[in-house]
Amino acid sequence: MESRCSSIALANARLGAVHGFASVLGGTTGHAHGALCARLLPFVMDANIRAVEERGDPAIIERYIEIARALTGDPEADAWGGVSWVRGLCAEMKILPLRVAGLSIADCGRLIPLTQRASSTQGNPVKLADEELRGILEAAL
């Protein structure tokens, strides 16, 4: 019963591109889902903020600002402050690049369509184009 409830919760949580990528990459590499999520998080946050600033709902930026202020403890932090904080935490925790999982730029072409189709990616706060997803993967390598 518990696993069924957690499956229902995850299916409806709108997890976003981090989870969409990590699901695809975990199935491809066998690496730990949490480590993949940690590596991808700051790059997806960065891409989401840029995309929202260009073509998205300003309320999404407000959510990123709220997150940044909670993470940093700075009541004046902007959305980019949250990205910086997460990058710093990943560096402090020695989160390894995706190339350690055996991935390379050559893998991007086959991984991006799979990530675009992942149900979690459909819940991303802004639709990311293939080239934006490629930028995330390349940065995380």
C-alpha positions, 0 to 999 in steps of 0.5 A, a space after each residue: 500500500 505504501 509503495 502504491 501511495 508513493 507512486 501516486 504521489 510522485 506521478 502527480 508531483 510535477 517533479 520536473 526536468 531534474 527528475 526526468 533526466 535522472 530517471 533516464 540517466 539512471 536507467 542508462 548508467 545504473 548510477 544512483 538516482 539521488 546523485 544524478 538529481 544532485 548533479 543536475 539540480 543547479 543546471 536545471 534551475 539555471 536553465 529554468 530561470 533563463 527560460 522563464 525570464 525569456 518566455 515564462 510566467 513571472 510567478 515562477 520567478 517569484 517561486 525561485 526567489 522564495 526558494 533562494 531566500 529560504 536556502 540562503 537565509 538572505 531576505 534580499 536574495 534573488 533567484 540566482 542566489 538560490 542557484 549559487 547556493 545549490 552549486 556551492 552545496 554540490 561542490 561542498 558535497 563533492 557531487 561528481 560530474 556526469 562523465 564519471 557515470 560514463 556519459 559524454 557529449 555524444 550521448 546527448 542526442 539519444 538522451 534528450 528525446 527520452 528526457 523530453 518524453 519522461 512524465 516528470 519532464 512534463 511537470 517542469 515549470 517551463 517547457 525547455 527546448 532540446 537545445 536547453 536540455 542539451 546545455 544542461 547535460 553538457 554543463 553537468 558533464 
